[in-house]
Amino acid sequence: MSDHTNHSVPIAEQLLELVKSISKPDADPLVVWNTKIKIQNVCDSLLANVLGPLEHAIVMAESFHESTALYFVTTLGIADMIGNDGATLAELSKRADVEPQFLSVAMSCVMGRGYFEEVGRFGSRIYKNNELSQVLCENHPSSLKSAIGFIGDEGMRASSRLLDAARTTSPVDARQKKRPALSIAYNFSGSIFEWLSSSEDAFRGKRMGETMLQLHRMANFHVSEDYPWKELASPIVDIGGGIGTLEMSILQNECNSHLDFILFDLPKTIENARKVWSSQPPGLSSHVSFADGNFMASSLADTQIPPGNPTYIIRHVLHDWRDDEAVHILSNVRQAMQGQKMSHLLLVEMLLRPDSSRFVRLTSMQSLALNNGITRTQEEMEALLLRAGLKVARVTHMRAVDTVIEAVIDNHSELQATLIKRI
């Protein structure tokens, strides 16, 4: 037995103890969530030890083929075609209008990871859905079809150009910002958001919106219940709040029904948000109002951020901006907070931690490829807040990839800035 296989025994024993610990009926839900992340990481460690460095490296390098196979069968709608009854390779190939050999190899690849089942015997080429493949169906309540489509299309192509984007000689756009890998892959200028909303790529924008909903549902399902939203003073201004998906989940919880929100974003986004909320029940829509502007403008007045409110939220925004730009955004919000004593800012972001899950690390790579995005550590986030004249009041970890960092105005920093100006 090789040395690395011998090392697998204590790892396997650790894995067993972790699995047993989450099976206890009185286990704390947050502890269970964090333990599941540990289980993922221990499983990866066990696999690396069993395979050894050579085979593990090649399996990791070739794992993009599994992503491709999953994208292949999902985009074709194979799970939908199979439905509840099952289907043969010949039937599926005809309906999908693809060569049987291509579909057969792709199905074999994803079945190796647990998706679908072969009916009867190995090689029967008669397939049925199982628990894993069900989420590939378009109408499944927890469907991931759009998310897998986006990851396998824009995500995959963007990642393939990361080396080009990383070069010190890589191209810059009209704003003298380094072009992200996605921009290089699809040869467009401007921001990813402008490209996704352009008429010729309208289907991409629609799919991106569905993708965000599906990924947040999967990774941040408990955000609306694991943070004490009901304790916040309102109205709550959501800076870069998009169409208000966070508000929908918060307001659907009865204990939060007294809260009022102001969605703040670019004019086009707010136009879309108004349409979305106009179709919501009055009990929800009456708690949401709208304001448009640009949080990157040079002054608070130019941003049109509603000033003097008790609570502000910045969620899933700062990872799209470099440090100096993130500090500029935070500084604008801090100025808006100054008109309200004890005003709070909630920074809601995915953070990189020593025990971060595989999903967090993979998503960090995707954010980098799509928009030069940065997944920061808690320490890095706190440093940005301090630079913007804010200080951390509380940090809340949840059963989610998101963490809530509460910040208030740092009066000491404000006093220092005033004295410096006078000098």
C-alpha positions as CSV (number, residue, x, y, z in Angstrom):
1,M,0.0,0.0,0.0
2,S,1.5,3.4,-1.0
3,D,2.1,6.2,1.5
4,H,-0.6,8.4,0.2
5,T,-3.2,5.6,0.5
6,N,-2.1,5.0,4.1
7,H,-2.8,8.7,4.8
8,S,-6.3,8.2,3.6
9,V,-7.4,6.1,6.6
10,P,-7.4,9.0,9.2
11,I,-9.1,11.3,6.6
12,A,-11.8,8.7,6.0
13,E,-12.3,8.4,9.8
14,Q,-12.6,12.2,10.1
15,L,-15.1,12.2,7.3
16,L,-17.2,9.5,9.1
17,E,-17.3,11.5,12.3
18,L,-18.3,14.7,10.5
19,V,-21.2,12.9,8.8
20,K,-22.3,11.4,12.1
21,S,-22.3,14.9,13.7
22,I,-24.8,16.4,11.3
23,S,-27.1,13.4,11.8
24,K,-27.9,14.4,15.4
25,P,-31.5,15.7,15.7
26,D,-30.6,18.5,18.0
27,A,-27.7,19.8,15.9
28,D,-27.5,23.6,15.4
29,P,-28.5,24.5,11.9
30,L,-25.6,26.9,11.4
31,V,-23.1,24.3,12.7
32,V,-24.6,21.8,10.3
33,W,-24.2,24.2,7.4
34,N,-20.5,24.8,8.3
35,T,-19.9,21.1,8.9
36,K,-21.3,20.3,5.4
37,I,-18.6,22.6,3.9
38,K,-16.0,20.8,6.0
39,I,-17.3,17.5,4.6
40,Q,-16.9,18.7,1.1
41,N,-13.3,19.7,1.7
42,V,-12.5,16.5,3.5
43,C,-14.0,14.5,0.6
44,D,-11.7,16.4,-1.8
45,S,-8.7,15.7,0.5
46,L,-9.6,12.0,0.6
47,L,-9.9,11.8,-3.2
48,A,-6.5,13.5,-3.6
49,N,-4.9,11.0,-1.2
50,V,-6.5,8.0,-2.8
51,L,-5.6,9.0,-6.4
52,G,-2.2,10.5,-5.7
53,P,-0.7,13.7,-7.2
54,L,-0.4,12.5,-10.8
55,E,-3.8,11.1,-11.4
56,H,-5.5,13.7,-9.3
57,A,-3.9,16.5,-11.3
58,I,-5.1,15.0,-14.6
59,V,-8.6,14.3,-13.3
60,M,-8.8,17.9,-12.1
61,A,-7.5,19.2,-15.5
62,E,-10.0,17.2,-17.4
63,S,-13.0,17.9,-15.2
64,F,-14.1,20.7,-17.6
65,H,-15.3,17.9,-19.8
66,E,-17.8,17.0,-17.2
67,S,-19.0,20.6,-17.2
68,T,-19.2,20.5,-20.9
69,A,-21.2,17.2,-20.9
70,L,-23.6,18.7,-18.3
71,Y,-24.0,21.8,-20.4
72,F,-24.5,19.7,-23.5
73,V,-27.4,17.6,-22.1
74,T,-29.0,20.5,-20.2
75,T,-29.0,22.9,-23.1
76,L,-30.5,20.2,-25.4
77,G,-33.3,19.7,-22.7
78,I,-32.6,15.9,-22.4
79,A,-34.1,15.8,-18.8
80,D,-37.3,17.4,-20.1
81,M,-37.5,15.0,-23.0
82,I,-37.1,12.0,-20.7
83,G,-39.8,13.2,-18.3
84,N,-41.3,10.7,-16.0
85,D,-41.4,7.8,-18.5
86,G,-37.8,7.4,-19.7
87,A,-36.5,7.4,-23.3
88,T,-34.1,5.6,-25.6
89,L,-30.9,7.0,-27.1
90,A,-32.5,6.9,-30.5
91,E,-35.6,8.7,-29.4
92,L,-33.6,11.4,-27.6
93,S,-31.2,11.9,-30.5
94,K,-34.0,12.3,-33.0
95,R,-35.9,14.8,-30.8
96,A,-32.7,16.8,-30.0
97,D,-31.5,16.6,-33.6
98,V,-28.0,15.4,-32.7
99,E,-25.9,12.5,-33.6
100,P,-26.5,9.5,-31.3
101,Q,-22.8,9.0,-30.6
102,F,-22.3,12.5,-29.3
103,L,-25.3,12.2,-26.9
104,S,-24.3,8.7,-25.8
105,V,-20.8,9.9,-24.8
106,A,-22.2,13.0,-23.0
107,M,-24.8,10.9,-21.1
108,S,-22.1,8.4,-20.1
109,C,-20.0,11.2,-18.7
110,V,-22.7,12.8,-16.6
111,M,-24.0,9.4,-15.4
112,G,-20.5,8.8,-14.0
113,R,-21.2,11.8,-11.7
114,G,-24.7,10.4,-10.7
115,Y,-27.0,12.2,-13.2
116,F,-29.7,10.0,-14.9
117,E,-29.8,6.3,-14.7
118,E,-29.6,3.6,-17.3
119,V,-32.7,1.2,-17.3
120,G,-32.1,-2.5,-17.2
121,R,-28.5,-3.2,-17.8
122,F,-25.3,-1.2,-18.6
123,G,-25.3,-0.3,-22.2
124,S,-29.1,-0.5,-22.7
125,R,-29.1,3.2,-23.8
126,I,-32.5,3.6,-22.2
127,Y,-32.4,6.5,-19.7
128,K,-34.6,7.7,-16.9
129,N,-34.3,10.8,-14.6
130,N,-33.2,10.6,-11.0
131,E,-33.0,13.2,-8.2
132,L,-29.9,14.9,-9.6
133,S,-31.1,15.1,-13.2
134,Q,-34.5,16.5,-12.2
135,V,-33.1,19.9,-11.5
136,L,-32.0,20.1,-15.1
137,C,-35.7,20.3,-16.1
138,E,-36.9,23.8,-17.1
139,N,-40.1,23.6,-15.0
140,H,-38.6,22.0,-11.9
141,P,-39.2,24.3,-8.9
142,S,-35.5,24.4,-8.2
143,S,-34.4,24.3,-11.8
144,L,-30.8,25.2,-12.6
145,K,-31.2,25.0,-16.4
146,S,-30.4,28.7,-17.0
147,A,-27.5,28.7,-14.6
148,I,-25.9,25.7,-16.2
149,G,-26.5,27.3,-19.7
150,F,-24.8,30.5,-18.6
151,I,-21.9,28.8,-16.9
152,G,-21.3,26.4,-19.9
153,D,-21.6,29.3,-22.4
154,E,-20.4,32.7,-21.2
155,G,-18.6,31.3,-18.2
156,M,-16.7,28.6,-20.0
157,R,-15.6,30.9,-22.9
158,A,-14.6,33.7,-20.6
159,S,-12.5,31.3,-18.5
160,S,-10.7,30.1,-21.7
161,R,-9.4,33.7,-22.1
162,L,-8.2,34.3,-18.6
163,L,-4.6,34.1,-19.5
164,D,-5.0,36.8,-22.1
165,A,-6.8,39.0,-19.7
166,A,-4.2,38.5,-17.0
167,R,-1.2,39.6,-19.1
168,T,0.3,42.9,-18.1
169,T,0.0,43.8,-21.8
170,S,-3.6,42.8,-22.1
171,P,-6.0,45.3,-23.8
172,V,-7.8,48.1,-22.0
173,D,-11.2,49.6,-22.8
174,A,-12.2,53.2,-23.5
175,R,-12.2,53.9,-19.8
176,Q,-8.6,52.6,-19.5
177,K,-9.7,49.6,-17.5
178,K,-8.3,46.2,-18.2
179,R,-10.8,44.3,-20.4
180,P,-12.1,41.2,-18.6
181,A,-11.8,37.8,-20.2
182,L,-15.4,37.8,-21.2
183,S,-15.0,41.0,-23.2
184,I,-12.0,39.4,-25.0
185,A,-13.8,36.2,-25.6
186,Y,-16.8,37.8,-27.2
187,N,-15.0,40.9,-28.6
188,F,-17.3,43.6,-27.1
189,S,-16.4,46.9,-25.5
190,G,-18.1,48.5,-22.5
191,S,-19.3,46.7,-19.4
192,I,-20.7,43.2,-19.2
193,F,-24.1,44.7,-18.1
194,E,-24.3,46.9,-21.3
195,W,-23.4,43.9,-23.4
196,L,-26.0,41.6,-21.8
197,S,-28.7,44.2,-22.3
198,S,-27.9,44.9,-25.9
199,S,-30.7,43.9,-28.4
200,E,-28.6,41.4,-30.4
201,D,-27.8,39.6,-27.2
202,A,-31.1,40.0,-25.4
203,F,-31.4,36.3,-24.7
204,R,-28.1,36.4,-22.8
205,G,-29.4,39.2,-20.5
206,K,-32.6,37.3,-19.9
207,R,-30.7,34.1,-19.1
208,M,-28.3,36.0,-16.8
209,G,-31.2,37.3,-14.8
210,E,-32.6,33.8,-14.4
211,T,-29.1,32.5,-13.6
212,M,-28.7,35.0,-10.7
213,L,-32.1,34.0,-9.3
214,Q,-31.3,30.3,-9.5
215,L,-27.8,30.6,-8.0
216,H,-29.0,32.8,-5.1
217,R,-31.8,30.4,-4.4
218,M,-29.2,27.6,-4.2
219,A,-26.4,29.4,-2.3
220,N,-28.3,32.0,-0.3
221,F,-31.6,30.5,0.4
222,H,-31.4,31.2,4.2
223,V,-30.4,34.8,4.0
224,S,-33.9,36.1,4.5
225,E,-34.3,34.1,7.8
226,D,-30.8,33.9,9.2
227,Y,-30.2,37.6,9.6
228,P,-32.5,39.7,11.9
229,W,-33.9,42.0,9.2
230,K,-36.9,42.8,11.3
231,E,-34.7,44.8,13.7
232,L,-33.6,47.3,11.0
233,A,-34.9,50.8,10.9
234,S,-36.5,51.6,7.6
235,P,-36.7,52.8,4.9
236,I,-33.8,50.7,3.8
237,V,-32.0,51.9,0.7
238,D,-30.6,49.0,-1.5
239,I,-27.7,50.5,-3.4
240,G,-27.4,48.6,-6.7
241,G,-30.4,46.6,-5.7
242,G,-31.3,45.4,-9.2
243,I,-34.9,44.3,-9.6
244,G,-35.2,43.7,-5.8
245,T,-34.9,39.9,-5.5
246,L,-33.5,40.3,-1.9
247,E,-36.5,42.4,-1.0
248,M,-38.9,39.9,-2.4
249,S,-37.5,37.1,-0.2
250,I,-37.3,39.4,2.9
251,L,-40.9,40.7,2.6
252,Q,-42.3,37.2,2.1
253,N,-41.3,36.5,5.7
254,E,-44.3,37.7,7.8
255,C,-42.1,39.1,10.6
256,N,-40.4,41.5,8.1
257,S,-43.7,42.8,6.6
258,H,-43.4,46.2,8.3
259,L,-40.2,47.1,6.5
260,D,-40.0,49.6,3.7
261,F,-37.3,49.6,0.9
262,I,-36.0,52.0,-1.7
263,L,-34.4,50.3,-4.7
264,F,-31.6,52.4,-6.1
265,D,-29.9,51.5,-9.4
266,L,-29.2,52.7,-13.0
267,P,-32.3,54.1,-14.8
268,K,-32.7,51.1,-17.1
269,T,-32.5,48.6,-14.2
270,I,-35.0,50.6,-12.2
271,E,-37.4,50.6,-15.2
272,N,-37.2,46.8,-15.2
273,A,-37.7,46.7,-11.4
274,R,-40.9,48.8,-11.6
275,K,-42.3,46.3,-14.1
276,V,-41.4,43.3,-11.9
277,W,-42.9,44.9,-8.8
278,S,-46.1,46.0,-10.6
279,S,-47.1,42.4,-10.9
280,Q,-46.5,41.6,-7.2
281,P,-49.3,41.5,-4.6
282,P,-50.0,45.0,-3.1
283,G,-49.1,43.6,0.3
284,L,-45.5,43.4,-1.0
285,S,-45.3,46.1,-3.7
286,S,-46.5,48.8,-1.4
287,H,-43.4,48.4,0.7
288,V,-41.0,49.2,-2.2
289,S,-40.2,52.5,-3.9
290,F,-37.7,53.4,-6.5
291,A,-34.8,55.8,-7.2
292,D,-32.4,55.9,-10.1
293,G,-28.9,57.3,-10.4
294,N,-25.3,56.2,-10.5
295,F,-23.3,55.3,-7.4
296,M,-20.1,55.9,-9.3
297,A,-20.7,59.6,-9.9
298,S,-18.1,62.0,-8.6
299,S,-20.3,63.6,-5.9
300,L,-23.2,62.6,-3.7
301,A,-25.5,65.1,-5.4
302,D,-24.6,63.6,-8.8
303,T,-25.2,60.0,-7.7
304,Q,-28.8,60.8,-6.6
305,I,-28.5,58.3,-3.8
306,P,-31.4,59.1,-1.4
307,P,-29.7,60.8,1.6
308,G,-30.5,60.7,5.3
309,N,-32.0,57.3,5.6
310,P,-31.4,55.0,8.7
311,T,-30.3,51.9,6.8
312,Y,-28.4,51.3,3.5
313,I,-27.5,47.9,1.9
314,I,-24.8,47.2,-0.7
315,R,-25.2,43.6,-1.8
316,H,-23.2,41.8,-4.5
317,V,-21.8,45.0,-5.8
318,L,-18.2,45.6,-4.6
319,H,-16.8,42.3,-6.0
320,D,-17.3,43.9,-9.5
321,W,-15.0,46.9,-8.6
322,R,-11.3,47.5,-7.9
323,D,-10.3,48.7,-4.4
324,D,-10.2,52.4,-5.2
325,E,-13.5,52.2,-7.0
326,A,-15.1,50.2,-4.1
327,V,-13.9,52.9,-1.7
328,H,-15.4,55.6,-3.9
329,I,-18.8,53.8,-3.8
330,L,-18.6,53.3,0.0
331,S,-17.6,57.0,0.4
332,N,-20.6,58.1,-1.5
333,V,-22.9,56.0,0.6
334,R,-21.2,57.2,3.8
335,Q,-22.0,60.8,2.8
336,A,-25.6,59.8,2.2
337,M,-25.7,58.3,5.7
338,Q,-24.4,61.5,7.4
339,G,-27.9,63.1,7.6
340,Q,-29.2,60.4,9.9
341,K,-27.8,59.8,13.4
342,M,-26.9,56.1,13.9
343,S,-27.4,55.2,10.2
344,H,-26.1,51.7,9.4
345,L,-24.7,50.2,6.2
346,L,-25.1,46.5,5.6
347,L,-22.4,45.1,3.3
348,V,-23.6,41.7,2.0
349,E,-21.0,39.8,0.0
350,M,-19.5,36.4,-0.6
351,L,-16.2,36.3,1.4
352,L,-13.2,34.1,0.9
353,R,-12.4,32.2,4.1
354,P,-9.8,29.5,5.0
355,D,-12.6,26.9,4.9
356,S,-14.5,28.2,1.9
357,S,-16.5,25.7,0.0
358,R,-15.6,24.5,-3.5
359,F,-18.5,26.5,-4.8
360,V,-17.1,29.8,-3.4
361,R,-13.7,29.2,-4.9
362,L,-15.1,28.2,-8.3
363,T,-17.4,31.2,-8.3
364,S,-14.4,33.4,-7.5
365,M,-12.7,32.3,-10.7
366,Q,-15.9,32.9,-12.7
367,S,-16.3,36.4,-11.3
368,L,-12.7,37.1,-12.3
369,A,-13.3,35.9,-15.8
370,L,-16.6,37.6,-16.3
371,N,-15.8,41.1,-15.0
372,N,-12.4,41.1,-13.3
373,G,-14.4,40.5,-10.1
374,I,-12.7,40.1,-6.7
375,T,-13.8,37.8,-4.0
376,R,-12.3,39.5,-0.9
377,T,-11.6,38.2,2.6
378,Q,-13.3,39.7,5.6
379,E,-10.1,41.5,6.5
380,E,-9.9,43.1,3.0
381,M,-13.5,44.2,3.2
382,E,-13.0,45.8,6.6
383,A,-9.9,47.7,5.2
384,L,-12.1,49.1,2.4
385,L,-14.7,50.3,4.9
386,L,-12.0,52.0,7.0
387,R,-10.6,53.8,4.0
388,A,-14.1,55.1,3.3
389,G,-14.6,56.5,6.8
390,L,-16.7,53.6,8.1
391,K,-16.1,51.0,10.9
392,V,-17.4,47.5,11.5
393,A,-20.1,47.2,14.1
394,R,-21.1,43.5,13.7
395,V,-20.4,40.5,11.4
396,T,-23.1,37.9,10.8
397,H,-22.3,34.5,9.2
398,M,-25.3,32.6,7.8
399,R,-26.3,29.3,6.2
400,A,-25.2,30.9,3.0
401,V,-22.2,31.9,1.0
402,D,-23.0,35.6,1.9
403,T,-21.9,37.3,5.0
404,V,-23.4,40.5,6.4
405,I,-20.9,43.1,7.6
406,E,-22.6,46.0,9.5
407,A,-20.8,49.3,9.4
408,V,-21.4,52.7,10.9
409,I,-19.7,56.1,10.3
410,D,-16.3,56.2,11.9
411,N,-16.5,59.6,13.8
412,H,-12.8,59.4,14.6
413,S,-11.9,59.1,10.9
414,E,-14.3,62.0,10.1
415,L,-12.6,64.2,12.7
416,Q,-9.2,63.4,11.3
417,A,-10.3,64.2,7.8
418,T,-11.7,67.6,9.0
419,L,-8.5,68.5,10.8
420,I,-6.4,67.6,7.8
421,K,-8.5,69.8,5.6
422,R,-8.1,72.7,8.1
423,I,-4.3,72.3,8.1
